[in-house]
Amino acid sequence: MDARIPVGVLGATGTVGQKFIKLLEDHPWFEVVELAASERSAGRPYEEAVAWKQTTAIPAPVRQLELRPCIPDLRCRVVFSGLDAGVAGPIEDSFAQAGFVVLSNSRNHRLDPDVPLIIPEVNPDHLGLIPRQKQIRRSRGYIVTNSNCSTMFLALALGPLHKVFTVEQVIVVTMQAISGAGYPGVPSLDILGNVIPYIAGEEEKMEIETRKILGRFNGETVDLADFRISAQCNRVPVEDGHTESVSLKLARKTSVEEIAEVLGSFSGPPQELRLPSAPERPILVTAAQDRPQPRFDVGLAQGMAAVVGRIRPCPVLDFKFTLLGHNTIRGAAGASILNAEMLKAQGYLENRSC
Ligand SMILES: NC(=O)c1ccc[n+]([C@@H]2O[C@H](COP(=O)([O-])OP(=O)(O)OC[C@H]3O[C@@H](n4cnc5c(N)ncnc54)[C@H](OP(=O)(O)O)[C@@H]3O)[C@@H](O)[C@H]2O)c1
């Protein structure tokens, strides 16, 4: 008998939804039994409704699954959500109210004071918001979110630095991949041979979500981390992988070598617990002077690590470095799956009816 936990994917036809399906194929703990999307797709077999854009075939067990509408009557109690942000808010609410554990990728609930915004290596204690959320909302289920894709790599890298040196100021400039805009995303005539210096809402998300993730859980809610951060976000003609140029000011004096050591040796509960999707090291530090580059480095650690390079002094703030991560894996679906693994490891999935 398969003892895996049955799960569903909301927004299963989208860029993030497809990545969920690919990453959950043969997952040791979770089995995809339900797929849901919009009314446009509902009722159709998955392989007919989806514009499959992964480099591996659609996993056999889901090819013929009939897509369901996003109504909370699915035959599972855990759902991964890759829903369009225009509709995710109320749909995710309705699933949580009905007793589902919702692992959301959308912006809608990330900043709700009772919703954990989690990177399990950095702020696993924020999961303490779950009982409070259920109490406040009188819901049987609950919502756990992961951050915006570019925030993920910044907050993952800043996590250990903030703990050891206390971050005081951050300036970040991103070069974000096209797949970050979903499918079909940015028109080719807009992005080929071009850079678009605007991604709606992205700078605001980076500036606030980073401070929530690095904030302090006070037993009731999260006090935002007390540092200033300025983000500038650009869309570039890269398929997968967000690159970020980061400058930061630290309260404690340190050196390039010590920063490299703190980042490269960092690990957290997912590594200690040997969670199935946890990378051996969540941050990989490269000494090569022209790396990381998305073409060569985005697939390191199966896309689950942040890659840091070019750590050097900054004449304006204290230090600067380059950061890279896979936006649809650690920046989206892989992050949600790691969150679900963390929930299971901490006993939050034990009562399947929540
Ligand atoms: N792409 C990334 O790198 C990334 C990273 C982090 C977070 N995110 C976030 O993840 C979410 C999904 O992004 P994406 O890039 O995967 O978008 P996407 O490719 O546009 O996919 C959106 C999904 O939402 C479904 N949907 C749309 N309208 C719906 C409705 N009225 N009812 C139910 N389902 C509906 C679509 O189903 P149909 O096919 O039936 O229309 C599709 O499955 C967004 O909130 C995004 O901000 C994306």
The ligand as a MOL file (V3000), in Angstrom:
LIG
                    3D

  0  0  0     0  0            999 V3000
M  V30 BEGIN CTAB
M  V30 COUNTS 48 52 0 0 0
M  V30 BEGIN ATOM
M  V30 1 N 6.7890 31.8710 -12.5110 0
M  V30 2 C 7.5500 32.0710 -11.4340 0
M  V30 3 O 8.8050 32.0250 -11.4930 0
M  V30 4 C 6.9230 32.3640 -10.0840 0
M  V30 5 C 7.7460 32.3850 -8.9760 0
M  V30 6 C 7.2040 32.6250 -7.7110 0
M  V30 7 C 5.8510 32.8480 -7.5880 0
M  V30 8 N 5.0490 32.8400 -8.6760 0 CHG=1
M  V30 9 C 3.6030 33.0620 -8.4580 0
M  V30 10 O 2.9480 31.8010 -8.6600 0
M  V30 11 C 1.6520 32.0270 -9.2150 0
M  V30 12 C 1.5480 31.2820 -10.5470 0
M  V30 13 O 2.4970 31.8160 -11.4510 0
M  V30 14 P 2.7570 31.1610 -12.8880 0
M  V30 15 O 3.9590 31.8290 -13.3980 0
M  V30 16 O 2.7180 29.6750 -12.8100 0 CHG=-1
M  V30 17 O 1.4250 31.6670 -13.6850 0
M  V30 18 P 0.7500 31.0550 -14.9830 0
M  V30 19 O 1.7060 30.2840 -15.8090 0
M  V30 20 O 0.0270 32.1820 -15.6220 0
M  V30 21 O -0.3670 30.0020 -14.3960 0
M  V30 22 C -1.5120 30.4310 -13.7090 0
M  V30 23 C -2.4070 29.2580 -13.2910 0
M  V30 24 O -3.5820 29.8010 -12.6370 0
M  V30 25 C -4.7480 29.2100 -13.2460 0
M  V30 26 N -5.8600 30.1450 -13.2430 0
M  V30 27 C -5.9790 31.3300 -13.9050 0
M  V30 28 N -7.1910 31.8820 -13.6880 0
M  V30 29 C -7.8690 31.0300 -12.8760 0
M  V30 30 C -9.1770 31.0220 -12.3020 0
M  V30 31 N -10.0460 32.0290 -12.5250 0
M  V30 32 N -9.5320 29.9860 -11.5020 0
M  V30 33 C -8.6670 28.9650 -11.2670 0
M  V30 34 N -7.4170 28.9060 -11.8050 0
M  V30 35 C -7.0290 29.9280 -12.5980 0
M  V30 36 C -4.3370 28.8800 -14.6730 0
M  V30 37 O -5.2150 27.8790 -15.1840 0
M  V30 38 P -5.6920 27.8530 -16.7470 0
M  V30 39 O -4.5520 27.2390 -17.5200 0
M  V30 40 O -6.8940 26.9700 -16.7080 0
M  V30 41 O -5.9790 29.2670 -17.1460 0
M  V30 42 C -2.9090 28.3800 -14.4440 0
M  V30 43 O -2.9520 27.0380 -14.0310 0
M  V30 44 C 1.5040 33.5450 -9.3710 0
M  V30 45 O 0.8170 34.0380 -8.2550 0
M  V30 46 C 2.9290 34.0370 -9.4260 0
M  V30 47 O 3.0550 35.3560 -8.9940 0
M  V30 48 C 5.5400 32.5900 -9.9320 0
M  V30 END ATOM
M  V30 BEGIN BOND
M  V30 1 1 1 2
M  V30 2 2 2 3
M  V30 3 1 2 4
M  V30 4 1 4 5
M  V30 5 2 4 48
M  V30 6 2 5 6
M  V30 7 1 6 7
M  V30 8 2 7 8
M  V30 9 1 8 9
M  V30 10 1 8 48
M  V30 11 1 9 10
M  V30 12 1 9 46
M  V30 13 1 10 11
M  V30 14 1 11 12
M  V30 15 1 11 44
M  V30 16 1 12 13
M  V30 17 1 13 14
M  V30 18 2 14 15
M  V30 19 1 14 16
M  V30 20 1 14 17
M  V30 21 1 17 18
M  V30 22 2 18 19
M  V30 23 1 18 20
M  V30 24 1 18 21
M  V30 25 1 21 22
M  V30 26 1 22 23
M  V30 27 1 23 24
M  V30 28 1 23 42
M  V30 29 1 24 25
M  V30 30 1 25 26
M  V30 31 1 25 36
M  V30 32 1 26 27
M  V30 33 1 26 35
M  V30 34 2 27 28
M  V30 35 1 28 29
M  V30 36 1 29 30
M  V30 37 2 29 35
M  V30 38 1 30 31
M  V30 39 2 30 32
M  V30 40 1 32 33
M  V30 41 2 33 34
M  V30 42 1 34 35
M  V30 43 1 36 37
M  V30 44 1 36 42
M  V30 45 1 37 38
M  V30 46 2 38 39
M  V30 47 1 38 40
M  V30 48 1 38 41
M  V30 49 1 42 43
M  V30 50 1 44 45
M  V30 51 1 44 46
M  V30 52 1 46 47
M  V30 END BOND
M  V30 END CTAB
M  END
